[in-house]
Amino acid sequence: MSSDKARSHGRAPLGLVIPAVITLVFLTLPIIAVVVRAPWTSVVDDLRSGDAATALRLSLQTTTCSALLCVVFGIPLAWLLARSEFNGKSAVRALVTLPLVLPPVVGGIALLLALGRNGLVGGPLHDWFGISLPFTTVAVVIAQTFVALPFMVISVEGTFRATDSRFDDAAATLGATRWQTFRRVTLPLAGPGVLSGTVLSWARALGEFGATVTFAGSFPGTTRTMPTAVYLGLQSGDPDVAIALSLVLIAVSIAILALLRDSWLSKVAP
Amino acid sequence: MSLVAHFTVARPALTTRFDLEALPGDVVGLIGPNGAGKTTILRVLAGLLPVTTGDISLNGRVLASAAGVHVPAHERRTGFVFQDLLLFPHLSALDNVAFGPRSRGSARRDARTSALEWLTRLGVDHLADRLPRQLSGGQAQRVAIARALASDPALLLLDEPTAALDATGAMSLRTQLREHLDGFPGVTVLVTHTALDAMVLADRLVVVDAGTVVQTGTPAEVAAHPRTSHVAALVGLNLVSGRARGGIITTGDNAALVVSSRVSGDVFAAFAPAAVSLFDSRPGGSPRNAWPGEVVSLAPHGDAVRVQIRSVIPLIADVTPTSIAGLDLRPGAPVWASVKATEIAVYPA
């Protein structure tokens, strides 16, 4: 159909084609550069090298935890936003969206001020229980969850909204409480949205750098995740490890795109 | 032991007032035009909407009252067959039917056993493993009915159960539904758009129009003496309302209708489409009720042709195909319509 339309309206004007091509090149060239400049012969060894392997493992562990936290804590808020009425709902939604647009470094500072040793909550936590969060692996998970949760909440809320709430009515007439309805109807029907929300928030957690480095620092083995290792590798004159890790992240991103193409992207651009 | 409902419910578009008292085993048909508030009434009975004023009690238990009682839907024991069924798309037919028993605390095994029993009773047990999207309209409708009945409701609500089916499918479902309703010990409230559903399924009809109950009675009574043009059209009658005096009814549009009845005061007059005769010019002789008009539409109706006519009294007439040709009837054609006084039933409004 689109080719029919193109034929009937004549060629696309150059005034649009040229900037479009420039955009395409601008967006793809950097990725191509990484692939071209990658030390292909040593890439496996680079990834196996101590620092890279440690960062890889740490990233995998922390992002899995973050994604799980997003599932456990993101879905209930998504449900409340989609299915219940309360005062200040739009304010709550705005607050949830804030970490999306907040510069991650600022997020890291904010986490320090809240959970740091002298922080709003972190102070008493340290004084009373001797717990100190900053610069630990837990801090990495917290920073990643902080930036990733909005993806979960927004994605799942959208799915809850899109599923017919009259299924909830049907469940209620069959004797199901709201909790039973949530567990046996709403959540299963939102399965695709939960999956894409999980993948999206996991991907966001994987790429997290600013908040992590600010709140958790960069200690090999405990808080140095892949993005931090990439940055430090480049700084310390070991670009091969940085590029190898970047390749992994690019591959993951492409895999996620492929995975979400059907469920999420098709909704955005049918 | 029964359903007693006297309530109003205010909605943005319409405030609906509803009064009904029904005994166990009663099947109450709710009829009326679109937007009359029928589905709203069902939703209030089910507990999906609160009452604005009034109260509802079922078997002596107050379900809702303006004083603030609102038993939530899941505690009401109502079975609801929704107009678009709302079978859970991710569950098999069996699990859809088992959902009610499961929610009310049955063990998974017991729930599935009783679900299979219900599917068998509705004749769709061979479809137990299918997902709703793999079912035909009639099959899905039966699964939805099984699902509503399996949760052992005290009150069964059916919203246009045959509307989505073709004529044959609707008839076979209707017959089957009649059997199940006969065996159902609770109260059934059934919303319908078709005269056949109302006649076959309901013991009693409640006619709703513009948010109020305008008539109640047995299907035969309502069909013989309709009080709204919607019901008259539903059962295929012409309906005129007006003031009768000395054997003449004068309508609001100042049309006069000569009748053989001596009733006076505000009345309804009803007559069958077959009682209306059509002519190409003013008829002479005995029929004294004759009005000039214009053909609006023609449609086959059994062996006859049903002609809709715009005149001082809106009319439907059933005539033979031969006379259609003879009179050269087509939409827009001028025509004279007449009806004999003896064919008109008159009853007080």
Interface residues (C-beta under 8 A of the other chain):
Chain A: D164 R166 F167 D169 A170 A171 A172 T173 L174 G175 A176 T177 R178 Q180 R184 V185 P188 L189 G191
Chain B: R43 A46 G47 L48 P72 A73 H74 E75 R76 R77 T78 G79 F80 F82 L86 F88 P89 H90 F99 G100 R102 S103 R104 R147 A148 S151 L157
